[in-house]
Amino acid sequence: MGAHVETDPQHDIFSDEELTELALAADPDATLDDDAVPLQGAWGAEGPLPLWYMPATTVRAKGGARAVIVAVIIVSLLVIVASGFCITYGVLEIA
């Protein structure tokens, strides 16, 4: 069975060397305790990363005006390129 160590996050500050030493000393073949909980289930991650590492992205609906403006810019650039022009540096030139 795996060793269980009680820690107090307010008082336990480890250096990189101490964390490395603890990681190298750990038994990779140790079995999990019966009451072990996966980190993903413990903090309710909604994606590939747990919420404590990187919060899930949120979607903000600002209305259709912003989407229309972005679509017009993209379509304009595609029309310029399809017409044989180049606007890479902000100056319209023949490609």
C-alpha distance (Angstrom), angle and dihedral (degrees) to the residues before:
residue distance angle dihedral
M1 . . .
G2 3.84 . .
A3 3.76 120.4 .
H4 3.79 114.8 -107.1
V5 3.80 116.9 -147.0
E6 3.80 122.2 -169.9
T7 3.80 111.4 -139.0
D8 3.77 133.7 -177.8
P9 3.82 109.3 -146.5
Q10 3.81 91.2 -157.6
H11 3.81 92.5 61.1
D12 3.79 104.5 25.2
I13 3.79 111.1 85.9
F14 3.78 114.1 164.4
S15 3.78 127.5 -165.0
D16 3.80 120.2 -133.2
E17 3.80 89.3 -104.9
E18 3.82 92.1 53.3
L19 3.82 91.9 47.9
T20 3.80 90.1 49.0
E21 3.80 90.8 49.7
L22 3.82 91.5 49.4
A23 3.81 91.8 47.9
L24 3.80 93.4 49.4
A25 3.82 91.8 46.1
A26 3.81 93.3 51.5
D27 3.79 118.5 105.0
P28 3.83 108.4 -116.8
D29 3.80 90.8 -161.7
A30 3.81 96.0 52.3
T31 3.79 114.7 128.5
L32 3.77 121.3 -123.5
D33 3.78 122.1 -109.1
D34 3.81 116.7 -105.0
D35 3.81 91.0 -113.2
A36 3.83 95.4 48.5
V37 3.82 114.7 134.3
P38 3.82 122.7 -157.8
L39 3.81 113.4 -117.4
Q40 3.79 91.9 -124.4
G41 3.79 92.1 57.5
A42 3.78 93.8 40.6
W43 3.79 96.7 61.5
G44 3.79 102.0 25.6
A45 3.80 103.1 -113.8
E46 3.79 114.2 -165.3
G47 3.79 96.7 -164.2
P48 3.79 144.0 21.7
L49 3.83 91.9 -60.1
P50 3.80 126.6 57.2
L51 3.81 116.5 -110.4
W52 3.80 93.1 -115.4
Y53 3.82 88.8 60.3
M54 3.78 100.2 43.1
P55 3.81 125.0 -8.4
A56 3.77 118.3 -124.7
T57 3.78 116.4 -96.7
T58 3.77 119.1 -104.1
V59 3.76 128.9 -143.0
R60 3.77 118.0 -134.1
A61 3.78 117.6 -162.4
K62 3.79 108.5 -146.8
G63 3.76 97.2 168.6
G64 3.77 133.2 -96.9
A65 3.82 97.6 -71.2
R66 3.80 94.4 80.0
A67 3.81 92.2 47.5
V68 3.81 91.3 50.2
I69 3.81 92.0 50.8
V70 3.81 91.9 49.9
A71 3.82 91.2 47.0
V72 3.83 91.6 50.7
I73 3.82 91.7 51.1
I74 3.81 92.7 48.6
V75 3.80 93.8 46.4
S76 3.83 90.3 47.4
L77 3.80 91.7 53.4
L78 3.80 91.5 47.2
V79 3.83 91.4 50.6
I80 3.82 90.8 49.8
V81 3.81 92.0 50.8
A82 3.82 93.3 43.4
S83 3.82 89.4 52.2
G84 3.80 90.3 59.6
F85 3.77 98.1 -103.7
C86 3.80 129.8 124.5
I87 3.80 123.9 -140.9
T88 3.79 99.2 169.2
Y89 3.81 97.1 128.7
G90 3.81 96.5 33.0
V91 3.81 93.7 -93.6
L92 3.78 117.6 106.2
E93 3.83 108.4 -126.4
I94 3.79 136.6 163.2
A95 3.78 108.3 -99.9
